[in-house]
Amino acid sequence: MKNEQSPMAEENTTAPAGTVYIVDDDPDIRSSLSRALRVRGYAVESFDSAAGFLESYDGNPHGCLILDQGLPGMTGLELQKYLNQESRALPIIFITGHGGVPESVQAIKGGALDFLEKPFRQSELIERINTALESAERLMQVENQSRDARSKLERLTPREREIAGYMLANPGDLSSKGIARALDISPRTVDHHRARILEKLQIGSVAELIDLARRLNNPPVASREV
């Protein structure tokens, strides 16, 4: 950190929204990073161990994690693996004083945005933090869209889910007669349910239904109803 040519306090204090979590067992690193980031307007929380971070972290994805690889107890890579297993998406920037190629490769494969060796330029870290927070914002938007889409799809009855699932799987055969033949129901029933599907999902076309389904990992699955 000492080789930074210009102090961060002289930089623009406008910072992206989101919390920067610092996990490093070196109190000097935590203190200097926290102070420098807060001067620039970042919201910062710092911890001396992975356990301390996990005890406090509420799962909010709107942020990023500056993570020391060489932590005592649970290492940085182990914390990254745990967060991945728990599906708690949080962009990670690793910092280390003794990291090697295997560790950096493992970190990047685990989804880390970068792996910086100490000493590093503060401006370089700021650039990575901004990228991480922008990534977190996109992830949060995608999650909100998925949650909204899932909520809408849960309003459908089993029959409506069956018809919606068929339309998604067979975009080239969307006529009422074609759907009726495939599902062994009447075209009038198809028309009734299709209108209800569009109404409940607050959409106006099958194209919008396809877009809605793309926001989910699992689009509607047909469940045959007698």
N, C-alpha and C positions, 0 to 999 in steps of 0.2 A: 504494500500500500504506500510506502514511502517514496516510490519512484513516480508517483502521479505528478504531472507537470503543473497542473492548475487545481487548486482546492475546489471541492464540490460546492462549497458555500457560495462561490462566485457564479455558479451556473443558474439557469432559469429554475425557479422553485416550483414550476408547474409539473406535477407528476400524474401518471395514469392512475385511475381508481384501482383499488384492490390492496390487499395486505401483503407485505413482504415478510415472510417468516425466516429468521436467521437461526440456524442450529449449528453451533460451534462451541467446543469446550474451552476455547481460548478467550478469556474475558476481554483482552485487549482488542481482539478481532471483533467480538460482539459489540463492544462499546464504540469503537471507531466507525464500524459500518452503520450501526444504528443511528449514531449522531449525524453522520454524513448523509444518510438517506432521509432522515427527518428534516434536515435543513432544506432538502430539495422538495419536500412536501409529501413524501411517501408515508403511508401508515406502516409501522414496523412493530413486530413482536419478536423477541429473541429468547433463545433457550440454550442451556448448556449441555443438553443431552437429548437423544431421540425419545427417551421415556418422558422427559418433561414436555416435549412438544406434543406427543400423543395424548398426554393427560389433559392438555389445554385445547388442542385443536378440535373444533366442532364440525369439521367436514366441509366448511365453506370453500367452494372451489374457486372463488373470486380472489385469487392471490397467486403467489409463487413462493418457492422454497429455496433459500440459499443454504446448501447442505454440505457440511464438512464430511469428507469421506472417512477420515481417521478418527471418528468418535470412539470413546471408550464404551464398553457395553455393546449395545446395538450399533453397528457401524452405519455409515451413510447408505451404503449399498443394501444393507439389510432393511433399513427403514424404507428405502425406495421399493424394495420387493414387497414389504408388508403393505404399503399403500396401494400398490398395484393389485395385490391379492384381495384387498378390501374394496377395490373399485372406487377409490377416493382420489379422483383425478386432480392433480396439482402439479403444474409445471415445475421442474426441478433444475437448478443450476448447481452443479457440484463444485466445491472449492477444496483444494488439498495442498499440503506441503510436501507430500511424498508419493503422490499417485503415479502409477505406471500405466503402460499401454493396456494391459489386461483389465485393470480397473476402469479405465476410461471407456474402453470398448463395451464392457459390461453395463456401465451406466447409460451409455447412449442406446444400447440395445434395449434397456429397460425403459426408454422413453425420455431420458434426460435431455434438456435443451442444449447443455454444454457442460464441459469439464475443464475448469480453470485451475492452473497451478499457481500457488503463492510464490512470490509476490505478483499480483496482477494490477493492471491499471484500473483505477476506479471508473474511468470513463468507459472502459471495456465492460465492466460489470453492469454499469447503468444501462448500456445498450442491450445487454442480455436480459436484464430485469424488465425493460420496456417491452421487449419481444415476448417475454414470458407472461406478462400481465395482459398483453393483447391476445395471446393464445388462450389465457384463462377466460377472458371476456367472450371469445368465440365459443369456447367449450360450454360456458354457462348459457349462452344464447341457444346453442344446439340442444342442451338439456332442457331448457324451458320450452322450446318448440316440441321436443319429444314428449314432455309431460303434458302439454296442451293437447297434442295429437292423441296420446293414450287416453286422456280423459274423455275426449270426444268419442273415440271408438268404443269405449266402455258403455256408452249410452245405447249402443245397438243391441237388438235382440239376437238370439242365436240364428234365426232365419235371415235377419238383415246382415249379420256377419258372414253367413254362408254366401249370400248373393254378392256382397262387397268383395269377398275373397275370390269368387269366381271371376268377377269383372277385372280384378287386378291380375289374375293369372291368365286371363284370356282377353286381352285388349282388342283383339281382332274379331271377337264374336260378342258384341254388346247388344244385339237386338233382343227384344223381349222374348221373341219366339225361340231364339237360340239358347238363351239362358233357361227358359222354361223347359225346353227339351232336355238340357243337360242336368237340370236339378229335379226333373219330373214334377213340375208344378205348372200352374196355368200362367199364360202371358199376363193376364190381369193381375194375378198375385205378384208377379215380377214388377209390373208398373207401380203397384201400390207400395211395395217395399222399397223400390228404387227411389221413389219420391220421398219416403220417410228417411232413407239413408242420407240423401242430400240435405234434407231439412235438419236432421239431428247433427250432422257434421258441419253445418253452416257453410256448405260449398254449393257450386252451381253446375259442376260437370264432373265427368269421370277423370278428366285430366287433373282436376284439383284433388280428387280422391287418391290418385296415384302419387301426387306430390305430398299429400298428408301421410300416406303410408311410408314414404321414403324417410320421413322424420323418425321412424321407429325402427328398431332392430328387428322386430317381429311384426310384419303386417298382419291383417286379419286372416285367420286360418279358418277355412270352411269346416263347420261342424254340422253334419247332416241332421236335419230336424224332420221328423215325420209329420 
